[in-house]
Amino acid sequence: MTGRGWRILAVLAGAQFLMVLDQAVMNVSISQLVSDFHTDVTTIQAVIALYSLVMAAFMVPGGKIGDILGRRRAFTIGNVIYGTGSLLTALAWSVPVLMLGWSVLEGIGAALVLPALVALAARSFEGRERALAYGVLGGVSGAGIAVGPILGGWVTTNLTWRLVFAGEVVVVIAILLAVRLLPSGGARPGAKLDGVGAVLCALGLTLVVLGVLEASTWGWLKPRNSPIEPFGFSLTPFMVAAGIGVLALFAAWQRRRERRKREPLIHFRLFGIPPLRSGLGMFLFQNMILMGIFFAVPLYLQIVQGFDAFETGLRMLPVSIALFVTALAGSRLAGRFPARTLVRVGLALLLVATVLLLSTIEPDIDSVPFGIAMAVLGFGMGLIVSQLGNVAQSAVGEEDRGEVGGLQFTAQQLGASLGTALIGAVVISGLVTNFSNKVADDPRISSSVKQEVNVRLEGDVSFVSTDQVRKAAEKAGLDQATTDALVDSYSEAQLTALKTGLLFAGLLVCAAFLTTRRLPSGVPEARGSPQLAAA
C-alpha cells in the first residue's frame, strides 16, 4: 500500500474508532453521570439506549443520503454533526442537553459517517489492499469496544468523563482537516430519498430495538416493570411484533416503488446476492456474540470479583490486543485463504474461548487462564471482523455501496441490542432460578425465609454483589447462620447464571456457522495500486 493509501486509511480508521468508543465509555461512567446530573441510573440508561435507537433508525437513510450528496460530503457533514454533539456533551449542564448532544447529534452523525466510511474504503482500494483496509477498520472497531472501558474507566476515575468527549472534538477537527485526502465524487445519478420509506424503516427498527433493549426491565413475557400490561403480558413482545409489522409494511412499500420504477430506500435485489446475504447474517451474529460476552464478563469481573471499571478494562485488554493484531493478519491471510475458511476458523476459536471462559468463571479469578481465554476470544473475533467488511462491499458495485454500508451497520446495531438483551435475560433468569432452587434445598434456611425469598424474586431482580445480599439479610434481621446460607446460595447461583449466559453465547456461535455457507470460497485477486480518486 502506498503512503497516500495509508494516510487515507488513517483518516477512515480514526473516524471508525470514534464511532465505537462512545458507548463503551458511557457504560462505565454511569455512576459518575448519575452523580453529576443528580439523576438516577434508569435515566442515564435511557440516554444510552436512545443513542442505539438513533443509530439503528437512521443508518439505512444515512447510507442513502451518502448516495444523494456524495460519500465524501456525507462523511464530512456527519463528522461536523458528530463533533458538535461531542462538544455539547462535554459541556452538558443537564440531562436534556446530554441527550441532545450524545444520543441525538452523535447518533445522527454516526449514521451519516459509517455507511460513507465503508463505501469510501471500497472506492479507495482494490483487491488485497481492500481486504487489508477492511481488516484494519474491523480491528479498530473491535479494539474500540474493548479499549473503551479502560479509557473511560481511567479518565472517569482519575479526571472526568467530559475529557473523553473534549478529546473527540480534537480528533474530529483533525479528521476534517484531512478529509481532502479522501476520494471525491458527486451524487449517484437518480439517487433520491424515499421519505415514506425512511419513516417506516426508522419507526420499525426503533420499535424492535427499543423492545429488545427494554426487555430486561419490562420482562420478555411475564411483566415486571412494564409501563402497560396488555392481556397480562409484558409490553416487550407487543412492541417487537409492532416493529416487525411496520418493517413488513416498509418492505411492501419498497417493492411497490420498485415496480413503479421509482427509487427505493433499499433495493431488495441486494438480498438476492448470496455472499452479501451471508455477510449481513455474520455481522448480526458477530455483534450478538461479542456484546453478549461483553455483558457477562464485566459482571463477573465487577460484581463477583469486585474490580472497578479500570481494573476490569485491564483484564479485558488481551481481547483488544489480540483482536487488532489478528484483524491485520487476517486481512493479509485473505490473499491466501477464502473468506469462508477464515470466518469458520474464527468461529471455531470463539467456541474454544467460550469453553475456556466457562472453566475460569470461579469464585476466585485465576488471572493467567482468564487472560488466555480473553486472548483466544480476540483471535477468533479478529479473524471474523477482518473479512466481513470486504465481503459485503465487494459483493456489490459502486452504486450500491452506501446502501450496503447502511445495511451492515444496521445489522451490527441489531446484533448488539439482541446480544446484550438475550444474554442479559439468560443470566438474570438463570440467577433467579438457581438462587430459588438452592434456597429451597438448603436445610439451614427456614420455610418462612424461603417464602420471603420467593416473593422477592417475583419482583425486579438485578445482578448484585454478595456483599449487598449480606447487608440486605442483616437489615432484615436474619440470624448469622441464615445470612451465611443465603449468601452461599446466591454466590453459587451467580456463577451458574454467568456460565449459562456464556453457554448461550456458545450456542450463538454454533448457529453462526449456518450463515457461512454462502461466504466467498475463492481467494480475491491481487490488483495494482489502490484506485485513489483525486481530491
N, C-alpha and C positions, 0 to 999 in steps of 0.2 A: 504494500500500500504506500502511496506517495505521501510526502509531508503534508500536502493540501488535504489529502484524504483523511489523515489522522486529525487534522485541525477541524474538519467538518464533523468527524466522529466525536471529538471532544465537546463540541457545541451541543450535539444531539444527546450525548451521554449526560452532560450537565443538566439539561432540561429533564431527562428521564429520571435522574436521581432526585431532583427536587419534587417531582410529582408523586413519588412513592414515599418520601421521607416524612411528610407531614403527619399522616395518620399514625405512624408508629410513635412519633414524638408526642402527639396528643394523648395517646393511650397511656403513656407512662407519666403524664403530667396532670392527670385528672384531679388528684388530691390538692395540688397547688392551685389549679384553676378554681376549684370549689372555694378555697380559702380566699383567693384574690378577688373573686367576684361575689363573695358572700352568698353563695347559692348551694345547691345540693348536687349529688352525684348524678341523679336522673337527668337534670337539666344539661349538664356537660355531656352526658352520653347522648342526649338528643341532638346536641350540636355536632358531635362526631358522626352520628347516624345521618344527619342532613347532608354532610359532605359526601358520603357514599351515595345518597339518593340523587343529589345534583349531578354527580359524575355519571352514574348509571343512566339517568334520564336524558342527559344531553350529549352523550358520547356519539351516538349514531347521527343526530343532527349536526354535531361538531364536525364529523367526517365529511358530511355533505357540504357544509359551509366552506371547508377547505377546497372542494371542487369548484365552488362558485367564486371564491376570492382568489384562489391560487394558494398552494400549500405553504409557501414561504410567508405570504402575507398573513394567512391564518395563524401560522406558528408565531409570528411577531405580535399580532393582536392578542393572541392567547397569553403570551408571556407578559404583555403590558397589563392585562386584566389580572393575571396571577400575581404579578409584582405589587399591583395596587392593593389586592386583597391581603398579601403578606404584610405590607406596611400598615394597613388598617388593623390587622390582627396584632401586630407588635405594639400598637398604640391603644388597643381596645380598652375602653373605660367602663364597658357594661356588657352583659351577655348578648343583647341585640346587636351591638357593634361587632362583637366576636363572631356572631353567627353570620352577619353580613360579610365581614372580611374573609373569614376562613371557610365557612360552609358554602356560601353562595358565590362570591367572586373567585376564590381559588378553585372551587369546583367547576365553574364555567370556564375559567382559564385553562384548567387541565383538560376539559372536554374538547377544547379547540387545539391545544398543543399536541396531545398524544396521537390522535389519528394523523395529523400532519407530519409528526415526527417520523413515524414508521414509513409513510409514503416518501418523505424526503430521503430517508436512508436507502430505500429501494431505488430511487432515481439516481442517487449519488454513486452507487456501487453496483457491480455486476459479478456474477459467478462466485468464486470462492471469497472474494473481497466482500461481497454482500453477506455471505454466511458469517464471515469474521465480524462484520459490523453488527449484525443481529445478535451474535454471541456476546459481544461487548455490552450491547444495550440490555440483553436479558440478564447478564451478570450484574450490571449496575442496578437494575431493578430489584433483583433478589437481594443484593447486598444492602440496598437502601432499606428494605424491610427489616433486615437483621441488624443493621447499624443504628437504625432509628432509636430503639430502646436504649442503647449505650449512650448515644449522643444526647438524647432527650433526658435520660436519667441523670447523667453527669451535669448537664447545664442546669436542669431544674433543681437538683440537689445543691449545687455549689453557687449558682448565679440566679438566673431567672429564665423561664421558658420563652420569654419575649425575645431574647437574644437569638434564638433559632430563626425566628421569623424576620428579624432585622438582618440576619446573615443571608437569608433567602433573597431579600431585596437586592443586596450587593451582587449575588450570583445572577439574578435576573438581569441586572444592568450590564454585567459582563457578557451575558448571552446576547442581549440586544445589540451591543457594540460589535459582536462577532457575527451577527446574523447575515451580513452581506456575503459571507463565505458560502452560504447555502445556495443550492441551485435555484435559479429564478424560474418563473413560469406563471402564466396567466390562468384564467379560469378555463375549466374544461368546457368545450363547446356544448351548448344545450343543457348545462347544469342549472337546475332550479331547485329551490327549497319547497317541498310539499308541506305546507303549513298544517293541514289537517292531519297528515301522516305523522308529522313531528309531534303534535299534541297527543295523538293516540299512542304513539311509541313511548313518549315520556310518561304519560299517565299510567300505561300498562306496566312499564318497568318500575315506576315508583311504587305502585301498589304491591307488586311481587316482592321487591326488595324490602320495603317497609314492613310487610307482613312477616317476612323471614327474620329481619333484624329484631322485631319486637316479640318474636315467638318465645324467647326465653323469659320475657316479662309477662306477657299475656297468657302463656301456655299454648301448646300446639293444638290440643283438643279440649282438655279439661281447663276451664278458666281459672286464672289466679288473680292477676291484676288487670284483667281485660276491661277496657272502658265501657263496652256493652257486651252482653252475652246472648247472642241470637240462638234461640231454641235451647238455651242452656249450655252452649258450647263457647269456646274462646272465639274472639274476633279473627284470629290468625287465619284459619282455613278459608273463611269467607273473603278476607282481603286478598289472599293469594289467588283464590278462584276468580275473584273480580278482575284482578290483574291479568290473569290468563285469558279471561273473556275479552278484555279490552285489546290485548295483543292479537287475539283471533280476529277482531274487527279490523285492527291495523293491517293484518296480513290480507284480508279480503279487500280492503281499500287499496293496498299496493297493487294487487293483481288487477283490480278494476282500472287503475291508472295505466298499467302496462298494456292492457287490452285496448285502451283508448289512445295508445301511443303518446302518453304524457309521462314526464319524468317522475319516477317514484323516489321515495326516500331510500328504499333498499331494493335493489334488483334481486328478486328471489331466484333468478337463474344462477346466482352465485352459490346457492346451497346445493346446486347440482354438480359442483366441481368436487370430486371425491377428496383430493388432498386438502382443500380448504375446509371442507366439512369435518374431516378428521382433525385438522389443526385447531379449529374452533372448539371442538369437543375436548381436546387436550388442554387448551387454555382454561376451559371451565374446570376440569379435574385438577390441573396444576395448582390453581389458587384454592380450590376446595381443600386439597391435601395440605398445602403449605400453611394456609391460615388456620385450618383446623388444628394442626400440630402446634402452631404458634399460639393457639388458645390454651391447649392443655399444658404445654411445657412451662410457660411462665406461672401458671397456677401451682405447679409442683415446686418451682424454684422460690416463688414469693410467699405462697400461703403455707406450704408444707415445710420448706426449708427456712423460711423467714428472711430471705435475701431482699435487699432493696432493689430499686429499678436499675441502678448502675451495676450492682453485683450480678443481677440477673442478665443484663446485657453482656457482661464479660463472659459469662458461662455459655452464652449463645453465640459468641464470636466465632467459634470454629465453623458454624454454618455459613457465616458471611464470607470468611476467607476461602473455604472450600468451594462455595458456590461460585464466587467470582473467578477463581483460578480455573475451575473446571469448565465454566462457560467459555473462557478464552480458548482452552484446549479443545473443547467440543466444537467450536466454530472452525478450528483447523482440521479436526478429525472429519468434519463434514466433507472435506475434499477427498477422503479415502473410504468413508463408510456411508451407507444410506442413512437418511434421517430416521427412518423407521427403526433401524437397528439401534441407533444411538438412543432414541427415546425409550425403546424397550429395555436397554441396559440401564438407563436412568431409573425407570420404574422398578426394575429388579433391585437396584441399590436402595430405593426408598423402602421396599419391603424389608430388606436387611436392616435398615435404620430403625424401622418400627419394632422389629424383633429385639434389636439391641436396646432400644429405649424401654421396652417392656421389662427387660431384665435389669434395668438400672433404676427403675422407679421404686425406691425403697425408703424406709423411714430416714435413714442416714445416707446422704449422697456420696457416691464414690466418684470423685471428680474426673479421674482418668478414663474409666469406661464410659462415663456420660459424655465427655468431650469427644471420644472416638465415635459414639453414636451420632452426635450432632454433626461431626465432620462427614460421616457417611451420608447423612441426610443432605448436606451441602453438595457432595459429589453427585448424588443422584439428581437433585434438582438442577444443578448446573448443567448437566448433560441435556436435560429436557428444555430448559429455557434457552439454551444455545441454538436450538433447532426451530422452535415454533414460529418465531417471527419471520424467518426466511421461508419456511414452508407456506405460511399464509400469504405473504406478499409476492412470492414467486409463482403462486398458483394463478395469479390474475395479471392483466395488463395494466398499463399506466393509468388508464381512465378509471379503473375500479379500486385503486389502492387506498384512496382516502376513505371510501366506503368500507372497505375491508378492515382498515385501521380502526374505524368506529366499532365494527362488529367484534374484533378481537379484544378490545378493551372493555366492551360491554360484557363479553363472556368472562373476562377476568374479574370484573366487579361482581357479577352474579356469583361466580365461584367463591370469591372471598366472603360474600354475605352468607351463602349457603354453608360453606365450610365452618365458619365461626358459629352459625346458628345450630347446625346439625350436631357437630361435635360438642358444642356447649350444652345442647339438650341431652345428649347421651351421657355426658359427665354428670349433670345435675340430677337426672333421673336415676342414674346409677348410684349416686351418693344417697339419695332418698331411700331407694330400695335396699341397698346394702346396710345402711345405718339402721333402718327399721327392722330388718331381719336379725341383725346382730344383737340389737337391744332386746328383741323378742326372745332370743335364745339364751340370753345371759341370766343365770340364776341369781346373780348379785343384785339385780335391779328389780324392784318391787312392781307389782301389777299396776299400781296407781301411777308410778313414774312412766311405765311403758305406755299406758294410755295417754298420758300427757304428751309424751314424745310424738306419738302418732298424730295427736291433734295439731301439734306444732308443725309437723311435716306436711300437713294438709295445706298450709299457707304458703307464702312466698319463701323459697329456700335459696340461700346463697352459699357459695363455696367459701367458708371462713376458716380461720386457723383454729387449732385445738385449744390455744390459749383463750380464744373468745368463747368456745364451748365451755371450758372450765369456769370462766368468770360468770357465764350465764347460769351454770348449775349452782355455783356458790351463792349467787344473788337470789336464786330460787329457794335457798335454804336447805339444799340436799346435803346429806352427810358425806364424809370423805370417801367412804367405800363406794357409794353410788356414783359420786362425781368421777372417781377414777375409772369405774366401769364404763360410764358414758363416754369419757374421753378416749379410752382404749377402743371402744366400738367405733367411734367417729374417726379416729386415726386410721384404723383398718379400712373403713368404708371409703375414706378419701383416696387411698392408694388404689383400691379396687376400681373406683369410679374413673380415676385417671387412666388406669390400664385399659378399661373398657373403651374410653374415648380414643386411645391410641390404636386399640384393636379395630375400631370402626374406621380409623384412618387407613389402616392396612387393607380393609375391605374396599375402600375407595380406590386404593392403588390397584387392586385386582380388577375392579370394574374399569379402570382407566385403560387397561390392556385392550379392552374391546374396541376402543376408539382408534387404535393404532393401525388397524388393518389397511386403511387407505392412505396412510402416510407414504411419501415417496420412497420407492425401493431402489432407486438409482442414485448414483453419485453426481452432484452438479458439476458441469463442465467448468474448467478454468477459463477465464476470459482475460482480456488485456487490462489495461489501466482502467480505473473507475471512470465512468462517464460523468464527468463533472460539468454541469452547465455553467456558463459564465454568470458572474454575479450581476 
